Each structure stands twice: as C-alpha cells, then as structure tokens.
Amino acid sequence: MEQDGQPGGGAAQPAPKYCYRHPDRETGISCTRCERPICPECMVAASVGFQCPECVRSGSGTGHRPGADRPRTVAGGRVTGDPRLVTKVLLGINVAVFIAVLAGGDRLLDEMLLFGRAVTEPYGPVEGVAEGQWYRLLTSMFLHQEIWHIAMNMLGLWFLGPPLEAALGRLRFVGLYLLSGLGGGALTFLLAVPQQASLGASGAIFGLFGAMAVLMRRMRYDMRPILILLAINLVFTFTWKNIAWEAHVGGLVTGVLLAYAMVHAPRERRTLVQVGAFVLLLAVVVVLLVVRTLELT
C-alpha cells in the first residue's frame, strides 16, 4: 500500500543539492557564510567549516577590496594563525591579578571589588558604583580570591575560548567577553544588596556559554553537550551559597544576544548589525547603572 505519495509509506527523501558553481556536481557541503552548496573543488577551508571562493574573495560578495581574499570566520572576522591568543591573554590577566591580590593584601582587593554602595566594614571604608566608581564593574571581572573559584572560571575560559575566538575573530571575541562581564556586573548592581561584594569572571564565562550554544545551533552541531554543561552550571548557580546568580544570568543573556547578532547578521549588513548590537547592549548596561545609581542616591 502507498501512503502520502511515497511507495510503501517511506519518508520523503530530501532533494539533492548541487554546487552553485558546478551544477552537475551533487554535494552535501554548504558555505558557512552564504550557505550555498559547494563541491570539493570549490571548498576553501576556514576556521569553522568551509567557504566558497566568492566569500573568500569578498566580504560582501561584490567587488574586490585589499585584504578581501583572506579567509573569514563565520562572523566575518579574520582567520588568524593562533586562535587561542586572546584566550591566553585573558587567562594570563586573570592569573596575574589573582597573584597580585595574594601579594598585595586586602587593600588591592577592596579597590577592585564590585560594591553597589559605599561600605565601611569589613571591606572599607570604600565607595561603590553608586558613588561613581563604575570602573569596579570591569576590575571585578578579573578578580578572584579563592583558588577553586579562579580554577573553575579559567577552566571554562580555556574550554570555551579557543573555538569561539576561532569562529568569531579576535576583536569580536574580546567584545563578547568584556560586554558579557559588564552585563553580569550591571544586573548584580541592579538587583543585589547594595553592600554585597561581588567578584570573578563568572559573568563573562556564562556569556561564553551562551555564545557557544548560539554558535553550535548556527553550525547545526549537536547542542546536547553544551546544554548539559550549561544546565549543570546553572544548578550550581542557584544551589551553592555565596554565588551572585545575577552575574551569571546577566552574562548569559548578554552573551546569547550578542552572539546571535554576530553569527546571524546578514552578510551585506554584517558590520552595521554587529556594531549596532554591541552599542545597544552597552547602552542597556549604562541605563541599568544610571537607574540603580539614582535609586541609591
């Protein structure tokens, strides 16, 4: 018996794809930038997947610009020889600050912690973000006090950083890391107790988790490993004591939104969309800071 127009009730087979440059050649590979099917002869290896010759020659698909023949990442960044360079620099900064705090004592720690409002004991007297010390959102991102804390965050950075750096490009990866950390700090400032101290790269790391999930979905990879790992970390976030869940959630949301704009931006308007998303999210951070500052003063 035949059902739904298929002999024997079998499922419909997907239509074969043919290389857009060689219509007689069937293929299962698509360009990671324009998503047009390409055959092995047309495949140009990129940091993530393959690109077609036209995308390699031109970032916009039209014309030829100096340097446009360089391979580009899925987000439009330049492919580099060392896709771990920024990751190693960020890791080194975190470790250097950790050692400096161990050597410098409580004074340096007090100057870098994230406080919503001025405190006197046991960290003070020091002023907080509400008193205009917005720099604390940045310095607290690189600050760790316990060995287990920095070990967990740096393990996450080393695991997530290189593939994201390779897929996004160095500049976009730096923007993702820093803005995710600032987003986590802003939500902490908005919701946490004003005198509560906060520190660590966890907001930035959760931003990388969110970005990795977006990237894997864009590349049609199996998302179960990253989703399971993210779920485990979220369980720790809401069950362990003395964890600023606001930083984790703020960083995660920021990372997801920014990464989505990076890897799904239309090729012809990629720079505009990516810069616009970054500026918009940064503006949201500033608005949260202003609103909370007005509330506390």
Secondary structure, 3 states (H helix, E strand, C coil): CCECCEHHHCCCCCCCEECCCCCCCEECEECCCCCCEECHHHCEECCCCEECHHHHHCCCCCCCCCCCCCCECCCCCECCCCCCHHHHHHHHHHHHHHHHHHHHCHHHHHHHCECCCCECCCCCCECCHHHCCCCHHHHHHHCCCCHHHHHHHHHHHHHHHHHHHHHHCHHHHHHHHHHHHHHHHHHHHHHCCCCCCECCCHHHHHHHHHHHHHHHHHCCCCCHHHHHHHHHHHHHHHHCCCCCHHHHHHHHHHHHHHHHHHHHCCHHHHHHHHHHHHHHHHHHHHHHHHHHHHHHC
